[in-house]
Structure formats: C-alpha cells, structure tokens
Amino acid sequence: MQFNIHEHPHRRYNPLLDEWILVSPHRAKRPWQGQQEAVSIDLLPAHDETCYLCAGNSRSNGTQNPQYETCYVFENDFPALLDEDIEFENQNKALFQLKPEKGINKVICFSPKHNVTLAEMDVFEIENVIKTWKEEYITLGSKDYINYIQIFENKGSVMGCSNPHPHGQIWAQSSLPTQIEKTQKSLQAYYEKNQISLLEDYVTQELQLQERIVIENDHFVVLVPFWATWPFETMIISKRHFGNLIGLTSKESLAFAEIIKGITVKYDNLFETSFPYSAGIHQAPTDKISHPEWHFHMHFYPPLLRSASVKKFMVGYEMLGEAQRDISPEKSAEMLRNLPNTHYKLIKKK
C-alpha cells in the first residue's frame, strides 16, 4: 500500500526541539468533527471591585494599583524567581545537581477593562501591549545577570489562569530555560550549516506550499506547524529575519498587532467561546552575544480538541512515549483559515 500522509500513521520531526511526534490522521474520521458545544458566556463587568488587577484596586499584598488607562506593569507579588544574590558552595554530584537561579517576575495588565481579551481589544490597544513587551525586554535585558526573557500569557482557567482580567507575565532569569536551550542548539546548528536561520527557510517553504497557512500579512505569517502537537497549535513567524522585539519596525509592530488580533479572533470563533491557550514569544537570549540564528516567533498552545468543553490531554502514550495527535496539522489549519475574521460576538449582535 502506498503511503498517504492524510490517511496513514506517521511520525513528524520537530527541528526546533529535535523531537518527533506521532500523527494518526485516520483516527480523525471519528464522527466528532464539526460538532460544537457552545458554553455559556460569563458577563464580566468592565471594572470588578474584587479584582486585584483592576485599576485603582488593592492587590493581595496591600499595594494599590494606579488608575492606569493603557498597560500596567508591576513585579509579581508571588514571584517564582527572586532578585537576590545567594551564597552557594557547589558540592553537586552527577545525579544530584542543583544551582540557585536568580531572576525577576513581572505582570502586565493589557487593559484597564476587566471584560476583554486580546481577541476583543482593538489593534492599537494590542500594539501598545507589544510596545510594553519591547520596553520590558530592553530594560530587563540590560541587567548583567539576565540572560533570557520569557514573555507569555496563560488565558483561561483551564490553563491555570486564576484571574480573567486580561494580563500576561514576564519571567527574566539568569539561565536559559530547558525549551529555549534545546531550541538554541537546533537553531545554531542549522545556521552554522546553512548560513540562514532555520525559521527563515521554514517560513519561505510554508508560504510556497500554502498547506498550513492560516493568516498572513505583509510582515507576519500565522501557520499550524508541520510538527504541531496540540490540535489547534499555531505559530506567528516574522517574514523578515530578525531576532527579538528590538528589531521590530513601526510597520512590523502594527502588523504584529493585526496578526495577534487575527488569530485570537479565529480561535474564539472556532467553538464560539473565549478560547483558552498558553502563548509566548521566543526570541534571542539577552546574554550580550550576537545570535543571528534566532528568528522572531510566537507560539500558541491551545488545549481544546472537539468543542468548547472537550480538551486534549497529554496522557498514557504521550507521557510515556512521545507526543501524538489525530487531526492533521493540515486539517486544523484549514478549519482555522475558513473561520470568519470578525469576532462571533459582533456577528451575533448584527
């Protein structure tokens, strides 16, 4: 029998992490495709007096938020990392290695409005979020001991987000996190061999194929990666090669805002719900070393599988063997691509 990528089980290689994923597209023939189970919409107020992120409110530690009107940034009241120098005598053995980790955790409130998400904010509001990300990347990256800055957002209670107020986080630290270190090695090896960034090559070929493209504009592409793990996982990749937020031009900043707006609207429209995800920017380390191998990109990892209430779990084979998916990246890209560009709430109002 001749191999058919749309019918037969196969493994796909993730060149960013040097890992494989099992794809079982034949299992997607199960009769769940197209079913939608819309959930009730929580009507949140524009300002919640009990929310510790709303403008003017007091946080749990007693600090009062200012009456902010755009983005508001503060150091996390319960940080995972501490900005403290620790005396440490290294007595590590091969199987019992540890070292102190120094860093800074910050919270970014995207908007003073308690009842919006990135999908419901306008493009210029999102552009201001990007401007804030850029400013924080520059400020934190200028510190001698900060070598990597992870900007991310957990959206939805299923992703561990305890507060619906639109916000994200920044974790800046002295070491490269595990996923970044693996990506760094892959990007560097590819660049040294080919003298071009891996993602520059990749996005060029994806644009030629047009099989997994969801949205594109003059400066950015949203696509479902060939090696995607999560059912509706996507990446935003810059068309031009640059390594971090500092490299964004004013036109690219606006285009980045437009593309974030575009994919988050499509996510919400997929199952007509406020679509949960973990999303984050991957960019060059801030270790004062040139990194031509890095190419600016952003990941979206959403857990929803069949509907607003059915999620993908990493269990069994995925935990013990390797990642696995049923619906093919090509099919999920097609489903996202064909969704309206207008948010479903605005469509229903009409």
N, C-alpha and C positions, 0 to 999 in steps of 0.2 A: 504494500500500500504506500502510495506516495505521500510524503509529509505535507500537511496543510496547517499553516500557522493559526488558522481560525478554528480548527477542529481538534487538533491533536495535542496532548500534554507535552510540554517542553520547558526547558529552563532558559532564563534570560539573564544576561550578565549586567551587573551594575558597575560601570567603570569608575564611578566616584568613590565607592566604598570597597571595591574589589570583592564583591559578594554576588551570589546567584539567587534567583527567585524561581520557584516552580509555578508555571502558569497552566491552568486546566480549563481551557475555553469551552470544552464540550459540556462542562457542568453548568454553564450559564444558560443552557436550554431549559433548565427548570422553570416552571411557569410563574416566576415572581416578577419578571421584567415588565415594566410598565405600571405595576401596581403602585398606588400612592396611598399613604395613610397620614393625612394631614393631622397635625396636633393642634390643640387649642392655643391661641396666641395670648400670651400674658400681656395685658395692657399696663405698661410701666409708666409712671409719671415722668415728666421732663426733669423734675427735681424730687429726690427722695430724702426726706429729713433723716432717715435712719441709715443712709448710705455713707460709708466712711470715705468715699471718693468724690462725692458731690461737692461743688463749690460752696465754701462757707461753712461746711460741716466739720465736726471734730472727728479725728481718727481715733483708733482704739488706745493710742498712747497719749491722748490728750492734745496733740498738735492740731491746730485749726487750719484747714485749707483756706487759701485766699479766694476771693471772688473771681476766679480765673474765667476768661472768656474764650480762650483757644486751648492749647495744650498746657498741661501742668505736669511738671516732673518733680519727684521727690525721692529721697533714699528710702528703700523698703524698710518698714518698721519691724519686719521679721525676716531679716536677710539670711540667705543660705551661706553667704560668704561674709567675712569680716575684714575691714580695712585696718588690720593690726599687725605689727611685727611680732613674731613669736620666736623665741629661742628654741632651737631644736638640735639635738645631737643625733646624728644619723647612725643608728645601730641596726639598720634593716638587714634581714636575711632574705635569701632568694624567694622564699614562699611567704614572707611576712613583710612586704614592702609598704611603706607609707611615707607621706611627706605633708607638711602643712600647706594649705592653699589660701592665698590672700586675694581679696577682691572686693568689688562694690556691686550692690544690687540696687537698681532703681525701678520705679514705677512711672509709667507715662499714661496720664489720662488723656485720651484722644479728643474728648469734647466735654464741655460742661453739661451737655444734655445726657441725662441718665437713660433715656429710652431709645437710643440709636445704636447702630453698629456701623462698621466701615461700609457695609453694603448700602446703608441708608444715609450716610453722610454725602455731601456734595464733593466734587473733585477738588475744589480749592481747599476744603477742610482737610481732606486726605493729604493734599500737597503740604499743608502746614505740619501734619504728622511726620511726613518724610523730612521736612526741614529740621524738625526737632530731633529725629533719629540722627541726622547728619551732624548736628551741633553736638550731640552727646557722644557720637563716635569720635569726633575730633577732640573734645575735652577729655574724655576718659582715656583715649588712645595716647594722649600726650604724657600720661603718667608713666614713669620709667618701668614700673613693675607690671603694668597691664600689657599683656601680650595677645589677648583675644577678647573681642566684644561680641556677645550673642544677643541680638535683638529679636524678640519673639512675642507672640500673642497666643494665649490659650482662650478660645472662645467657646462658651457653653459649659454647663455644669458637668456634662459627661467627660469633658477634658480637664476636670479638676478646677474649673474657674468658680470661685465662691461668690463672686460679685458680678452682676450683669452690667454694671457701668462700663462703657467702652474704654478699655485700657490694655496696655501691654507691659512688657518688662524688658530690662536690660541687665544682663549679668556680664560684668567685666572681670577678668581674672588673670592670674599670672601664668597659668599653663594653658596649652591647647586642649580643649575637651576631646574625648575619645573619637567622636564622629568627625570632628574637624581635623584631628591628626591623621586619621585614615584618608580623608579627602585630600589633605595636603600632600600626602605621599603619592596618591594616584595622580593628582594634577601635576605635580613636579616631575614625575617620571614621564608623563605624556609630553609635557612641554620640552623637556631635555631631549627627548627622542625626535619630536616633530617640529620644534620651534614655533608652535602655535598652541593656544590654550585648548584644552580638551573640549570645553563647552562652546568655544567659538566654532570649532569643527563640527560639533554635535548639532548646534542650532542651525548651522548652514545646511546640513543634510536633512534635518527635520523640515525646514522650510521648503526644500526641494520635493520631499515626499508628500507633505501635506496630509499625512495619515493621522497624526496625533495632535495637530494644532487646534486649539480651542479659540483663542483670540490673538490678534496681533495688531500693532500699530507701527508707526514709523521707527520706533526705538526699542520696543519690547515684544516678546512673544510669551503667551501662556500655552503650555502644552502638557499633555499627560506623558511622563517619561516612558520610554520604551521598557524600562525596568521597574515601573511603578509597583509599589507594594500594596498601598491602600486602594480601595475600589475607585475612588474619585480623586486620587492624589494628582496634584499639578505642580509645575514649576514655572516661575516667571524668570526669563533669561534675557539679559540685555543683548541687543543685536550688535552693538559696538563693544569692543573688548576694553573693559576697564575693571579694576579690582575691588573697589569699595565705594561707599556713598560719597566720598570726597570727589570722585570722578564724575558725578552727575552734573550735566549742564542744566541750565534753566529749562530748556525744552524737554530734556530727558526726565527731569523731576516731574514736570506736568504729565508727561506720557506715562511715567511710572504710577502716578496717582490714578490716571484714567484706567490703566490696566488692572490695578488693585480693585478699583470700583467695579470693573467689568467682571472679573472672576468671582468676586464675592456676591454680586447680584445673581449670577448664574447658579452659584451654589445654593442660595436661598430659594431660587425658582425651581430647583431640581425636585424637591419634595415639599415645596411651599411651607418652609419652616426656617427659623433662624439657624442656619447650618453651622454645626459645631466643627471646630478644627484646631489643630496646633499649626501655627505658621511662623516662619522665621527666616531672616536674611543670613545667607552665607557669603562672607566676603573675606578679604585678605586679613591676616593677623596684623597686629599693631606692634610688632617686635622690632621696628626700625630697620627691617630688612626689605629689600625690593622683592616683590612677589609677582613677576609677570605671568606666572602660571595661573593665578586666580582670575576668575571671570565672574562678575557680579550676578548673583541669582538669589531667588527666594523660593522656599518650599512651602506647600500647603499639604498637611496630612489630616484629612477628614475621616472620621470613623464610620459614617453612615454607609449602609450597604444596599438595602432594598427599599427603605422608606424612611420617614421621619423618626420611626421608633425601632427599626431593625439595624443593628450595628455589626460591624466586623470586629471579631476578637482574635487576638494572637494567642492561640491555644494549641495543645496537642502537638501536631507535627511542626507547626510554626515555632513553638518554643523549644522543641527537641531536635528538629531537623533544620529547616530553613523556611523563609517566608514563602507563602503560597497565596495565589489569587485565582478566582474563577473567571469573572468578567474580564475580557481582554482590555489592555490599555487603549486599543483602537476603538473598541465599542464604547468605553466610558468617555473618550474624547468626543466621539460622535454625539452621544447623548448630551454632553455639556454644550457642545458647539451649537446644537439645534435649539437650545433654550432661548427664550426672549432676552433681550438686553435691558428691558425695563423691569424693575422690581415688581414681583407679583402683587404686593400690597397696593402699588399705584395702579396696576392694571385692574384690580378688583374695585378700586374707587371709581373708575370710569364706568 
